[in-house]
Amino acid sequence: MSSNRLPKTTAYVRVTDCSWHHGLLLGEVTAGAFTWQFQWQFRRSRLVVEPSQGRALIQEPLGRFLEQQDYQLEPGGDYWFTILGDI
């Protein structure tokens, strides 16, 4: 099956706070019917996502997005990325 036939879901990310001193980025991500709060500890490459319901669906794609974009993300900013699959 080719990837262009897989369902796609858009995940919307809102950065709410950032502390360069503590190496921390806080925000919210919404995909499908789910909304999660996240804490990205970018110096340790550690991602915490709450609540646990549906977390397995977003943790890996959100982590990849944050690793690629973390120095470009700013508090108050709205961002998005596409997930291959249906959430």
C-alpha positions in Angstrom: 0.0 0.0 0.0 1.5 3.3 -0.9 1.7 6.1 1.6 -0.5 8.5 -0.4 -3.5 6.1 0.2 -3.2 6.2 4.0 -5.5 8.4 5.9 -4.0 11.6 7.1 -4.6 13.6 10.3 -3.5 17.2 10.9 -2.1 17.8 14.4 -2.3 21.4 15.6 0.3 22.6 18.1 0.1 25.7 20.3 3.2 26.7 22.3 2.1 28.2 25.6 5.5 28.8 27.3 9.2 28.4 26.8 12.2 28.6 29.2 15.6 28.5 27.5 17.2 28.5 31.0 15.4 25.3 32.0 15.4 23.8 28.5 11.6 23.5 28.5 8.8 24.1 26.0 5.1 23.8 27.1 2.1 23.5 24.9 -1.0 21.8 23.7 -1.6 19.5 20.7 -4.9 18.6 19.1 -5.5 15.9 16.6 -8.8 14.3 15.6 -11.0 14.3 18.7 -8.1 14.4 21.2 -6.3 17.2 23.0 -3.1 16.7 25.0 -0.8 18.9 27.0 2.9 18.4 26.4 6.2 19.3 28.1 9.2 19.1 25.8 12.5 19.0 27.7 14.6 19.7 24.7 18.0 19.5 26.4 17.2 15.9 27.5 15.1 15.1 24.4 12.3 14.0 26.8 8.6 14.5 25.9 5.8 14.2 28.5 2.3 14.0 27.1 -0.9 14.1 29.2 -3.6 12.8 29.6 -2.7 9.2 28.8 -5.8 8.5 26.7 -4.7 8.3 23.1 -1.1 9.3 24.0 0.3 6.4 22.0 -1.2 7.9 18.9 0.6 11.3 19.2 3.8 10.8 21.3 6.1 9.6 18.5 4.9 12.0 15.7 4.9 15.0 18.1 8.4 14.1 19.3 9.7 14.0 15.8 8.0 17.4 15.0 9.5 19.0 18.2 13.0 17.6 17.5 12.9 19.1 14.0 11.3 22.4 14.9 12.1 23.2 18.6 14.4 26.2 18.1 11.9 27.8 15.7 8.9 27.4 18.0 7.8 30.4 20.0 5.2 30.9 22.8 1.9 32.0 21.4 2.7 30.4 18.1 0.4 28.0 16.3 1.9 25.2 14.2 0.7 22.1 12.5 2.1 18.8 11.1 0.5 15.9 9.3 0.3 12.4 10.7 -0.1 9.4 8.3 -3.0 7.5 9.9 -6.4 8.2 11.4 -6.7 9.6 14.9 
